[in-house]
Amino acid sequence: MATLTIDVKDFSNRFQELLSAAESGTEIIIEQEGEPRRAKLEILTPVANPVQKKRIAGLGAGRGGWMAPDFDEPLPDSFWLSEE
């Protein structure tokens, strides 16, 4: 496996390049003032894009809460007037 060492000062300017290198299997070691700082950039698995997942209605039917029988009944005036 190829290894690339980069100074922390250059990291942000070369991030896209480093990300591509890590995706292709290159180990990226980040150092500060010539000393490795035990930080590695490596791609273990691609992160799935949550926007691409489609939700399917009805998959959670029967798994969850309940609705009170009087859910859609009007609330009493005491509720709105903060009376007990």
NORCORKA-V963975 format. One record per residue. N is the residue number from 1. RES is the residue in one letter. SS is DSSP state (A for helix, B for strand, O for the rest). PHI is phi in whole degrees, 0 to 359 (* if undefined). BURIAL is b if it has 9 or more other C-alpha atoms within 8 Angstrom, else e. Layout:
n->[N & N]
res->[RES & RES]
ss->[SS & SS]
phi->[PHI & PHI]
burial->[BURIAL & BURIAL]
This chain:
n->[1 & 2 & 3 & 4 & 5 & 6 & 7 & 8 & 9 & 10 & 11 & 12 & 13 & 14 & 15 & 16 & 17 & 18 & 19 & 20 & 21 & 22 & 23 & 24 & 25 & 26 & 27 & 28 & 29 & 30 & 31 & 32 & 33 & 34 & 35 & 36 & 37 & 38 & 39 & 40 & 41 & 42 & 43 & 44 & 45 & 46 & 47 & 48 & 49 & 50 & 51 & 52 & 53 & 54 & 55 & 56 & 57 & 58 & 59 & 60 & 61 & 62 & 63 & 64 & 65 & 66 & 67 & 68 & 69 & 70 & 71 & 72 & 73 & 74 & 75 & 76 & 77 & 78 & 79 & 80 & 81 & 82 & 83 & 84]
res->[M & A & T & L & T & I & D & V & K & D & F & S & N & R & F & Q & E & L & L & S & A & A & E & S & G & T & E & I & I & I & E & Q & E & G & E & P & R & R & A & K & L & E & I & L & T & P & V & A & N & P & V & Q & K & K & R & I & A & G & L & G & A & G & R & G & G & W & M & A & P & D & F & D & E & P & L & P & D & S & F & W & L & S & E & E]
ss->[O & O & B & B & B & B & B & A & A & A & A & A & A & A & A & A & A & A & A & A & A & A & A & O & O & O & B & B & B & B & B & B & O & O & B & B & B & B & B & B & B & O & O & O & O & O & O & O & O & A & A & A & O & O & O & O & O & O & O & O & O & O & O & O & O & O & O & O & O & O & O & O & O & O & O & O & A & A & A & A & O & O & O & O]
phi->[* & 284 & 233 & 233 & 252 & 224 & 283 & 301 & 293 & 269 & 302 & 294 & 289 & 246 & 304 & 299 & 298 & 293 & 297 & 297 & 296 & 295 & 296 & 272 & 105 & 284 & 276 & 252 & 250 & 260 & 234 & 229 & 54 & 82 & 251 & 298 & 253 & 56 & 241 & 235 & 252 & 217 & 262 & 272 & 214 & 296 & 276 & 290 & 278 & 294 & 291 & 283 & 285 & 265 & 269 & 245 & 295 & 94 & 292 & 260 & 300 & 84 & 251 & 165 & 286 & 225 & 238 & 296 & 299 & 260 & 306 & 261 & 284 & 296 & 282 & 291 & 301 & 299 & 296 & 287 & 263 & 57 & 259 & 255]
burial->[e & e & e & e & e & b & b & b & e & e & b & e & e & e & e & e & e & b & b & e & b & b & b & e & b & b & b & b & b & b & b & b & e & e & e & b & e & e & e & e & b & b & e & e & e & e & e & e & e & e & e & e & e & e & e & e & e & e & e & e & e & e & e & e & e & e & e & e & e & e & e & e & e & e & e & e & e & e & b & e & e & e & e & e]
